[in-house]
Amino acid sequence: MSGFVMFISQIFNGLKIGSVYALVALGYTMVYGIIRLLNFAHGDFIMIGAYTLMLSIPALAAMGMPAWTAVIPATLVCALVGVLVERLAYKPVREKGNSMTALITAIAMSLLLENGSQAIFGADYKTVPTIVSIPTLTIGQLKIDGATIVSIVLGVVMMVAMQLYVKRTKQGKAMRAVSEDKEASLLMGINVNGTITLTFAIGSGLAAIAALMYCVSYPQVSPTMGMMLGLKAFVAAVLGGIGSIPGAMVGGLAIGLIESLTKAYIGTITGGVITSAFSDAIVFAILIIVLLVRPSGLMGEPETEKV
Amino acid sequence: MLDIKNLSVSYGAIDAVKDISLHVDDGEIVSLIGANGAGKTTTLHTITGLVPAKSGSIMFNGQDLLKTKANRIVTLGMAHVPEGRHVFTRMSVQENLEMGAYSLKDTSHVAEDLDKVYTYFPRLKERRRQLAGTLSGGEQQMVAMGRAMMSRPNTILMDEPSMGLSPKLVKEIFRIIEKLHDEGITVLLVEQNAKMALSIADRAYVLETGRITMEGKASDLLHDEKVRKAYLGA
């Protein structure tokens, strides 16, 4: 394989994992945008989506349905969990406490979900049945596997759909209105609490689709699988500018590409001084550099808002 | 008609509004004047459900507003132009105006109503694609008023529409308020600019530290010795 083909296939790898980060970052950023809360449990929604996939694929197969249809129950379960977390934990805290109590509640919720699923499923990795079998695409020397194609296509479709939803639909406009000014939104007749609930449902549902994309390539689930994914997606959201939907997409794809290219080339470039094991450190270092130059992220708007 | 009886509102231990009663008949412009902190904005916020009342009643065309959810009040025909405009800064002028029509079930008049707002405020038409956050204060006031008009209200509450505007713009805004009144819209106008408010209002109430201390025909209050001394600087 020539160097150029290797480079292109690394780009595709980066876009594949970047699409997962982007969808998770979208959920982060939508929830942050509407209630100014960093929902640290958001990464764990991926894990819940992945377990739902694992459990529902055999059940659906028994009914003669294709495995990918498991994304429907996974999305519904994640949306439901997201709404329950908001209604039972975040909303009461938001109404009584301050943003710090809400943040700590989110961290506690993350631990609860991880430990809860460990109690149910055990700490071991479990295998997710094959979800799709799409043949590898071969262009000359370049080979792109089916999982990569599925992830990138699904990621792009979801990102475009979300952007259109938020920009064009009545509910999407209500979300933007509530994220900016809750009092004025009430005066317009917007059901503010309903809109917040809907945002949680959609953001959490996106985590289920991210879970599908992830499991297509890495068919394994564990209670803590959402931790690192969630953290990377959080970095992606901040890099892109938290609260900005296009920012989450750009940030997610950027983190995916940086990670993939670092893993592939950092050893060669530095003559083996820095190995690919440092790829996560490099991702976070880039975040720090970008934030030093542009504190509001690549596409975020400067804001005098406390986090 | 809007009928407020024995309304009290408090923020924790602080009583912001103490046992006030006032009414606004259909087609009237009624002004609520008073110093900063007198409870004018709190009164409007309680009417549209942004702040809960402690006691009393607010009836609007037979509906008990204290039992109506805040986001349902606009559907009863009451629009509120809040103090400080509260436009959606990251939306375009036109999107802001369209948000004003959010509560309408029948959307067939939205285009026509937009045209009407643009004839009232031609400057907004020129800037319809611009983000509302990039507009001047006067233009944002126009957006806030146009947005309220888009909900097809029969009653508009206006909170300090003249705040921070040049005398020329203040005149323009007040001319629009009179125009809305001529169309049959009822207006409850909160103003620190008492002279302007009393000059267009039918009746007025004077609010001092949460209590109504005077009420009457606006033209009478305009010539009242105490009002002139306290609020008109004469």
Boltz contact constraints between the chains, C-beta under 6 A:
constraints:
  - contact:
      token1: [A, 177]
      token2: [B, 88]
      max_distance: 6.0
  - contact:
      token1: [A, 177]
      token2: [B, 99]
      max_distance: 6.0
  - contact:
      token1: [A, 180]
      token2: [B, 88]
      max_distance: 6.0
  - contact:
      token1: [A, 180]
      token2: [B, 90]
      max_distance: 6.0
  - contact:
      token1: [A, 181]
      token2: [B, 86]
      max_distance: 6.0
  - contact:
      token1: [A, 183]
      token2: [B, 50]
      max_distance: 6.0
  - contact:
      token1: [A, 184]
      token2: [B, 86]
      max_distance: 6.0
  - contact:
      token1: [A, 186]
      token2: [B, 70]
      max_distance: 6.0
  - contact:
      token1: [A, 186]
      token2: [B, 71]
      max_distance: 6.0
  - contact:
      token1: [A, 187]
      token2: [B, 80]
      max_distance: 6.0
  - contact:
      token1: [A, 188]
      token2: [B, 99]
      max_distance: 6.0
  - contact:
      token1: [A, 188]
      token2: [B, 102]
      max_distance: 6.0
  - contact:
      token1: [A, 189]
      token2: [B, 71]
      max_distance: 6.0
  - contact:
      token1: [A, 189]
      token2: [B, 74]
      max_distance: 6.0
  - contact:
      token1: [A, 189]
      token2: [B, 75]
      max_distance: 6.0
  - contact:
      token1: [A, 189]
      token2: [B, 102]
      max_distance: 6.0
  - contact:
      token1: [A, 189]
      token2: [B, 103]
      max_distance: 6.0
  - contact:
      token1: [A, 190]
      token2: [B, 71]
      max_distance: 6.0
  - contact:
      token1: [A, 191]
      token2: [B, 71]
      max_distance: 6.0
